[in-house]
Amino acid sequence: MKKFLGIQEVIANEEIISGVWKMIFYAPEIAAEARPGQFVNVRKDKSLVFLRRPFGIVAAKDGAVTIIYRVVGIGTEELTAMRAGDLLSVAGPLGDGVFSTAPGKTLLVGGGVGLAPLIFLADVLPDPVVLIGSKNEAETFWVRFFEHAAAEIYVTTDDGTAGIKGVAAAALPQIFEEHAIDRIAVCGPTAMMRTIAAAAAAANIPCEVSMEKRMACGIGACLGCTFAGKASGRRYKVCTDGPVFAAKEVF
């Protein structure tokens, strides 16, 4: 897969809810090559912040790339000040491990900003089922990003303010009863991915997980994102071998 590094122009940058932003930038080469599961490493052009930040690709069409990010530190705080016409340093699309798009009914499970790369996957799958795990009703804004593509959307909230009360896995018995699921794709907090992966294994359903390790270089040079595969024992680099892996290799 081809990778590109260059200065790109911001098209739009807006706050969705407090602390969560959506940015669109013009990057035709990246948009043309991007596949669901890949990510971009970005920072403001000429920023004093040295390392780029990795973000899953939400959409790649008409020469534009979309990301959704949560403000968690200096790098992401700096991004919120960018406006249309500002310049962004971007490397991508990164990651050679991508989500499967093989025929069959896919269940997409995500929590927090882990839902972002699943939007891209939903766009290329035929009528996926989507499970959104949220802390509260405010965090269920993700539903609108999947409505156009999903056959059905299930929502859980930790506090019970919307959907099914409980963690994402609480919805699985109902989903498995109502849909013949052929495979599961997951991205989100580690605890959530581990629980979903275990449920998938118990149901004998193939499961893929997208890991969210901090990736400093994004090209496999710094070795800061490596882990040992559980099944194979192989040493993987999340940024190049992933970020999507078979769940049995991770958990």
N, C-alpha and C positions, 0 to 999 in steps of 0.2 A: 504494500500500500504506500502511495506517495505521501510525503510529509512536506510541509511548507513552513517557512519562517518569514514574516514580513510585517510591515506596518499597515494596519487596516483602519478604515474610517467607521466611527460609531454612527449608526443610523438612529437608534433610539435607546433610551435607558430610563426605565420607570420603576417606581416602587409599587409592588403588588399589595403587600401588607407590610406592617411595620417590620423593618429589618430584612425583608426579602425583595430582591430586585430582579427585573428581567432586562437583559441587554441584547440588542441586535446590532451586528456589525457587518459591513460589506467585506466578504472574503470569498470571491468566486472560485478560486482554486481549491480552497478547503471545502467549500460547500459541495463541489462536484465530486470530491473523493470520499466524503464522510459516510460512515456506516453506523447504524445503531449500536451504541456501546462505546464508541470512541469519545475522546475528550480533546479539549484545547487547553493550552497553557497560556495565560494572558497576564499582562500588566499594562498600566498606562505608559505610553511612550515617554521616554526620558524621565521615568520615575526614579526616585531615590530608593524605592523598594527594589532590592536586587533580584529576588526570585519571582518568577511568574507563578500564578495560582492556577491549579487544574480545575476545570469545570466540564461536566458531561454535556455533550451536545444535545440540545432540546429539539432543534430543527435546522435543516440545511436545504434551502431551496431558493430559487431565483437569485443566486449569487450571495445570499445572506446567511449568516449563522446566528442562531439564538442560544443564549445561555440563561440560566436562572441561578442566582447566587444569594447566599445569606451572609449578612455582615457579621464577621467574627473576629476581625483584627484590622491592622493597619492597611494591609493590601486590599481587602475587600471594601473597607471604608473609603479608600482613595477612589475606587471604581464608582462609587455612588455620585461623585462630583462630576463625572463625565457626561457630556451632552452631545447631541448630534453635531457631527463635524470634527469632534475631538479624535485624536489618533491613539490607537491601541496596538501594542506589540503582541503578536499572536504566533504561536507555534501549533501546528496541527494539520490534519487530524491525527491524533496520537493514539497508540494502542492497537495491537494487531489481534487481540482477543476480543471478538465482538459477539453480540447476541445471535443466537440461531434464528433464522427466519424460515425454517423448513415447514412444510405443510402440517397442519394440526391445530387444535385449539390450545392457545397459550393463555396462561394466567400470569398477569403482571402484578407483582406485589412490591410496594414501596412505602417508605416513610420519610418525612422531612424532604430535604433537597435531593435525597436519593431517588425521588420520583422523577426528577428532571430528565435523565437519559431514557427513562421508560416512555416518555412522551414520543420521542423519536421512533422508538420501537413500535409503539402502538400505531403510528402513522403508516407503517409498511406491512402490518399484519392484517389478515382478514378477521374482523370482529373479535378481538381479544376480550377476555374478561379481566377486569381491573379491580384490585384490592388496595385501597388507600388507608394506611394506618396513620392516625393523627393523635396529637395530644388533646386537642379540643376542637370545637366547631370552627374557630377562626382559621385553623390550619387545614380545613377541608376545601380551601379555595382551589386546590389542585384538581378538583372534579371538573372544572370548566375546561381544563387542558386536554381531557380525555373524552369528553362527551361526544365529539364528532366522530370518534373512531371505535369506541368500545361497544361490545354487544350488551354488556351490563357492568355497572360499577357498584362495588360494595365499599362501605366506609365503616371504619371503627374509630372510636375516640376513647382515650384513656379515662376521661371523666364522664363519658356517657352523654355529652351534650349534643351529639349527632350520631346517627347510625347505630351500630352495635357497640355496646359498652365493653371495653377491654382492648387488649393488644390485637394486632393484625391477625395472628393465628386463631383468634376466637371465631373468625368468620369462615375458616377453612371447612369445617364439617358441612355447613350449609352450601358452600360453593361446590364441594365435591359431590354433594347429593344432587345439585341442580345442573351441573355441567360435567361433561366428560372431558376432563383436562388431560392433554397429551404431554405438556411440559410447563415448567414454571420458570419465570425470570424474576429475579429479586435484586433490589438495590435499596440500601438504607442503613440504619444502625446495625452494628455487628450482632447484637443480641437478637434483633428481629430476624436477620438473615439466618442465623443459626437455628432459630426455632422453626422457621419456614422450611429450611433445608431438612431438618429432622422429620417434619411432617410429610414432606415430599418423599423422603426415603421410605418411611413407613407405608406410604400409599403406592410405592413403586413407580413414582412419577419422576422423570428426569428433571433436574433443577440446575439452573445457572445463576451465579451470583456475581454482581459487579462490585469489586472492592473499592473502598474509598480512602486508601492510604495516602498520606501526604507524599506527593511526587515532585521533588525539587527540580530535576532536569527534564523529566518526561521522555527521555530517549534511552534510558538504560545505562547511562554513564556513571551516575553517582552511587548506585547500589543502595539507595536509602529506602527502597520500597520492596525489598525482597522478602520472600517467605518460603518455607519448605512445604511442598505438597503432601497432604496427609496420605493419599493413596499411592503416589508414585515415589515420594521421597525426593523428587526433583526440586532444585532451587529455582524459583520463579522470580522474575521481575514484574511487578504489577503493571508498570507503565508500558512495557513492550510486549510481554507474554499475555497480559490482560488488557484492560482491567476486568474482563469477564472470564470466569473460570467455571468448570463443573463444580457444583457444591461439594461433592465428595473429596475434591482436592483441598478445599479450604476448611471444611468442618468434619 
